[in-house]
Amino acid sequence: MGTGTQASDILRAEAAERILVLDGAMGTSLQTWKLDEAGYCGRRLAGHDRPLQGNNDILNLTRPDIVADIHRGFLQAGADIIETNTFNATAIAQADYGTENLVAEINRAGAEIARLVVDEANKLRPSRPRFVAGALGPTNRTASLSPDVADPGFRNVTFDDLVAAYRQAAEALVDGGVDFLLIETVFDTLNAKAAIFACSELADERGVEIPVVISGTITDRSGRTLSGQTVEAFWYSIRHAEPLAAGLNCALGADQLRAHIAELGRYADTLVIAYPNAGLPNEMGSYDETPCETASHIREWAESGLVNIVGGCCGTTPEHIREIATAVAGLPPRPIPEIPPAMRLSGLEGFRFAS
């Protein structure tokens, strides 16, 4: 398929018939390979002047076979949507590894790997189309908050910096053949607005539609993002982008995330996507919630008519996705509501955020 109106129309048609399933955690899957520094560097980056172990995105260049194998595992488990391995593939995030010069290549390769694997699956079963989501993570900097508690007004990144970084990544993902762009794990909505602007600017310049899905992160039980927004405020901050889907992921397990997903559904006149962690992390930072436990929570979401797209974030394995896919099979998707005019933001329909 590839980015554009056709892909978004097909996805909407599929989502009207059934609950779609997103894949699980790339990081958890990579941990099973137990790669050392040499494993991350491969031949391509042997002798690189900074450690690369833990830079999962670089594996698109050094071990594309592993990335493809993980994508196939999630497809075999029942995933309808595969995320590219590009969560940290912006110049801002890759600067920590001294690989910012490889960002365009990392993103394009990530998209091409996922596209190849998804196209293989679609040829085997053309009656059930699968999709490629181009992942755009939050970066490791925030435009709304100071990294220095002694200087609240200080920022270590500008809006324009973020736009440039997201634009570079988005362009390479589109060139690599993604079906839509996924602006995910949003803890600072100003960062997300930079990503939205970059995607919109790219679409305008190319004269094509580039569908976006936007997923925020509730960082604790207060029900707010790290930059302080409620779920309602988050939605109205991104609604101008007319996202193909909007939702929440990461930080919380399904049990803790449920109320926030239900709240989003009160306002969102689009598809709702949700992909929680496998519970809350334990003392060692690992995730103990079993696939059956996660799937049980998500089945209740589906039975309550809360979701259109579900999947897994941190700690979720192909087995989690298999159980989730089984749990929601045959259950109707959330109907997209007509939001009462009183709940809309008057005068902002079609508004485009600009720097």
Secondary structure, DSSP 4 states (H G I P E B T S, - for coil): --SSHHHHHHHHHHHHHS-EEB---HHHHHHTT---HHHHHTTTTTT-SS--TT-GGGHHHH-HHHHHHHHHHHHHHT-SEEE-S-TT-SHHHHGGGT-GGGHHHHHHHHHHHHHHHHHHHHHH-TTS--EEEEEE---S--SSS-S-TT-TT--SS-HHHHHHHHHHHHHHHHHHT-SEEEEEEES-HHHHHHHHHHHHHHHHHHTS---EEEEE---STTSB-TTS-BHHHHHHHHGGG--SEEEEEEEEEHHHHHHHHHHHHHH--SEEEEEEESSSB-TTS-B---HHHHHHHHHHHHHTT--SEE---TT--HHHHHHHHHHHTTPPPPPPP---GGGS-TT-TT-----
